[in-house]
Amino acid sequence: MATTPADRSPESTLAFFREGYRFISNRCERYDTDIFTARFLLEPTIFLRGRAAAELFYDPERFRRAGAAPKRGQRTLTGQGGVQGLDGPAHTDRKAMFMSIMTPSAVERIGRLFADEWRIRLAAWGGGGPVVLRDEVGPMLLRAVCAWAGVPLPESEVGRRNAQMQAMIDGPAALGPRHWRGLRGRLRAERWIADLVERVRVGTVAAPEGSALAVIAEHRDAEGRLLPRRVAAVELINVLRPTVAVDRYVLFAALALHDHPDWRDRVRAGDEPTEWFVQEVRRYYPFFPVAFARVRHPFEWHGHHFPTDRRVLLDLYGTNHHPGIWSEPERFRPERFAGWRDDPYGFVPQGGGSHLGGHRCAGEWITIELMKQAVGLLTGAMDYRLPPQDLALDLSKVPTLPPSGLVLADVRGMPAARRHGARG
């Protein structure tokens, strides 16, 4: 049996919070391995990274999700009772519910809604001063996803609901006030959506046929039971919140266009370079840092022992930067995706494995479409410049963003003759 390297610290939780996205890779490089053990959240934990590790991690016969994620993450980011913490037939049923609304036409529609929101805001940006993109994209995404999902959202509530979504996204890996804001945002958002679900069920609110609101409010499990109203709220928020979180990727795309200006003309020229660019943004920049599971039954893997109920963390960021998978992983090179075929275990920005039966993010196709729209609009519908500002990414903060929020100056709409990159 192989000896699994063990981190020397008696408790690694604070180091995890201090090092953020690099915590697992730092130790893998220190011990020359893709597997090590450490005490994390006061219990022994196995840490993994790499393609082989991801393929193992997404094996439902060996791992379960129930009880795997820390309570602090459930109470802020994912909610309790949602699809992320289910296994077996219950997970299959709930995941099928989500996938039923992710049709190609539905994905295309949410992209159009987002582009429409962007163009509305672009008209306002052109007449004012500097624009902080961080403050703009989240509300645009929230308006678009609520319209798409059938969720009524008065304009007067956009700021408050966006703040709740942002707090949930920001809260799991935070300590103190940031975490408390996440708890409060989760509680208030669940009350809002649970009340909406109840009104749909009693007939006082009409949900558009086939919308996420209708599908989730009316969904029945294998025993014919409606989801409890709070669980239905959790699942509908699992449509809204991840879509709002795409604002991170939009900012990273704008940052990449700034850092690699030669790609502006290349993505403006057609869809294929845009696809490469978007995928490289998803690979290169930090989004979800890790995924959680627990061992179902004891087993051996490459000589390493996995005891029953042991918590296991897969390094998503580290796998996307693994030198054994990616050539020059710390360089931004979109052309690496030319001729690329989907690898569900080597490229895991939103989880790995199967969309239909596994725990890979159901909204991944929506993420890609929204990013394509944003890149097209940034390069084909507007001119702007980035004034001096702090754009450095702090990988110790999870999630991370440029400190400036990415400020755009001298924003103006591009003449129609030059709008070859915007996708309508």
CORKAPE-V86550 format. One record per backbone hydrogen bond with DSSP energy under -0.5 kcal/mol. NH is the residue of the N-H (numbers start at 1). CO is the residue of the C=O. Records with the same first field share a line. If there is no record, write none. Layout:
BEGIN
NH = CO + CO
END
This chain:
BEGIN
2 = 303
4 = 2
5 = 3 + 35
7 = 37
12 = 39
16 = 12
17 = 13
18 = 14
19 = 15
20 = 16
21 = 395
22 = 19
23 = 20
26 = 22
27 = 23
28 = 24
29 = 25
30 = 26
31 = 27
32 = 28
33 = 28
36 = 47
37 = 5
38 = 45
39 = 9
40 = 38 + 43
43 = 40
45 = 38
46 = 311
47 = 36
48 = 313
49 = 34
54 = 50
55 = 51
56 = 52
57 = 53
58 = 54
59 = 56
60 = 58
62 = 59
63 = 59
64 = 294
68 = 65
69 = 65
73 = 70
74 = 70
75 = 71
76 = 73
77 = 73
78 = 73
79 = 73 + 74
85 = 82
86 = 83
90 = 87
91 = 87
92 = 88
93 = 89
94 = 90
95 = 91
96 = 92
97 = 93
98 = 94
99 = 95
100 = 96
101 = 98
102 = 99
107 = 103
108 = 104
109 = 105
110 = 106
111 = 107
112 = 108
113 = 109
114 = 110
115 = 111
116 = 112
117 = 113
118 = 114
119 = 115
120 = 116
121 = 117
122 = 118
123 = 119
124 = 120
125 = 121
126 = 122
127 = 124
128 = 125
131 = 408
133 = 131 + 406
134 = 405
135 = 132
136 = 132 + 133
137 = 133
138 = 134
140 = 136
141 = 137
142 = 138
143 = 139
144 = 140
145 = 141
146 = 142
147 = 143
148 = 144
149 = 145
150 = 146
151 = 146
152 = 150
157 = 154
158 = 154 + 155
161 = 157
162 = 158
163 = 159
164 = 160
165 = 161
166 = 162
167 = 163
168 = 164
169 = 165
170 = 166
171 = 167
172 = 168
174 = 171
178 = 175
179 = 176
180 = 176
181 = 177
182 = 178
183 = 179
184 = 180
185 = 181
186 = 182
187 = 183
188 = 184
189 = 185
190 = 186
191 = 187
192 = 188
193 = 189
194 = 190
195 = 191
196 = 192
197 = 193
198 = 194
199 = 195
200 = 196
201 = 197
202 = 198
203 = 199 + 200
204 = 199
205 = 199
207 = 205
211 = 208
213 = 149
215 = 211
216 = 212
217 = 213
218 = 214
219 = 215 + 216
221 = 225
224 = 221
227 = 219
232 = 228
233 = 229
234 = 230
235 = 231
236 = 232
237 = 233
238 = 234
239 = 236
240 = 236
241 = 237
243 = 239
244 = 240
245 = 241
246 = 242 + 243
247 = 244
248 = 245
249 = 245
250 = 246
251 = 247
252 = 248
253 = 249
254 = 250
255 = 251
256 = 252
257 = 253
258 = 254
259 = 255
260 = 256
261 = 258
263 = 260
264 = 261
265 = 261
266 = 262
267 = 263
268 = 264
269 = 265
270 = 267
274 = 270
275 = 271
276 = 272
277 = 273
278 = 274
279 = 275
280 = 276
281 = 277
282 = 278
283 = 279
284 = 280
285 = 281
288 = 349
291 = 314
293 = 312
294 = 64
295 = 310
296 = 62
299 = 306
301 = 304
304 = 301
306 = 299
307 = 305
309 = 295
310 = 307
311 = 44
312 = 293
313 = 46
314 = 291
315 = 48
316 = 289 + 314
317 = 289
319 = 315
320 = 316
321 = 317
322 = 319
325 = 322
326 = 322
329 = 326
331 = 328
333 = 331
336 = 333
337 = 334
338 = 335
340 = 337
344 = 342
347 = 343
348 = 346
350 = 351
351 = 348
353 = 344
358 = 354
360 = 354
361 = 350
364 = 361
367 = 363
368 = 364
369 = 365
370 = 366
371 = 367
372 = 368
373 = 369
374 = 370
375 = 371
376 = 372
377 = 373
378 = 374
379 = 375
380 = 376
381 = 377
382 = 377
383 = 412
385 = 409
387 = 385
391 = 389
394 = 392
395 = 393
397 = 394
398 = 396
403 = 392
404 = 390
405 = 402
408 = 131
409 = 385
412 = 383
414 = 381
418 = 415
419 = 416
420 = 418
424 = 422
END
